[in-house]
Amino acid sequence: MGDSAEHQYVQKMITENPVMVFSKPSCPYCTMAKEVLDGTGVEYRVEEIDGRRDCDKLQDIFKQITGARTVPRVFVGGKCFGGGSDVSTLSSQGRLIPLMKEAGAKFKK
């Protein structure tokens, strides 16, 4: 599965974007994660995966590389920090912004 087009796509998105979110618009935890990120002013990339023909394959890849196939899958600096609750916890602990800055994320002015 590591050579598949889907796996390469996921790796490319994670590598090219300091803050990357794989999401589904109908998911409340995805909404939570995006609201937390919006509150920080960080510039991040979102890929809404529902409706994609390869949605199940992408979620299988998330399982392979992160241990969970659920969304959101939030990556900062190429490392998965989990989902909505995890991102919210990092933010409330004051750890999210330093992680994003360390990853080279840009912030809106």
N, C-alpha and C positions, 0 to 999 in steps of 0.2 A: 504493500500500500504506500510505502515511502516514495515510490517513483511515480505515482499516479499524478495526473494533471491537477486533481483536486488538492492533493497533498502539497504539490509545488505551489499552487495558488495560495493556500493558507500560509505556507512558509514565507512567500513573497510579501504578502500583506503584513505579516508580523514583523518582518525585517525592515520593510520600507516605511513603516509608520511607528513612531515612538509610542503612540497610544492608539491601540487598535481594539475595536469592539465588534464582535460578531453577535448579531441580535435578531430578534423577531419583534415586529411592532406590537403584536398582540400580547407580548409577555410582560407582566408587571415588574418582574425583576430586571428586565432589559430597560424598561422605562426608568426604574430606580437608578440603575448604573449611569444612564445617560444624563439624568437630572443631577446626580452627584458631580459628574464630569463637567457639565454645563456650569455648575456653581463654582468651579475652580477657575474657569476662564481658559482652560487648556484647549488647544486645537487637537482634535482627534478624528480618526477615520472610523466610520460605521459601515459595516456591511450587513444589510438586512438579508438574511439567508432564506426566509420562507418564500415560497414561490419559485425558488431556483430548482431546476431539475435535479441538481446534485446535493440538495439540502441534506438528505440522509447520509450521503457519503461524507459531506463536510462534518456532520456531527460525529460520525465514526472516527474521523481524523482527530477531532477535538478529544475524543475518548482516548485515542492512542497517545496523543502528545501531552494531555493535561490530566487524564484520569477521570474526566467527566465529559459527557456528550451534551450536557444541557447548555442553554444560552441564558444569559449572556456569557461569553468567554471574553474576558477583558485582559489584554496583554499590554504591559508597560515595559519598554526596553526589551522586548522579545520574551519576557517571562509572563506566564499566566498568573494573574492575581485572583482568579475565580470569577464570581458572578456579582450580582447586585448587592447582596448583603455584605460580601467581602469588601467590595469597593467602598461601600458606605462606612463600614467599620474602620478601614484604613483612613478614610477622610476624617472621621470623628476623633481618631487617635492622633491626627496631625501628621500622619506618615505618607499620605497620598501625594501631596504636592512635591515634597522632596524627592520621592521616587520618580515622579514624572520629570522633574528638572534634571535629575541624574541621567535619565534616559534621553535627554536632549529635546524634550517636548517644547513646543512653542506655545506661548500664552497670548491671548488677545489683549490688545492694549486698551 
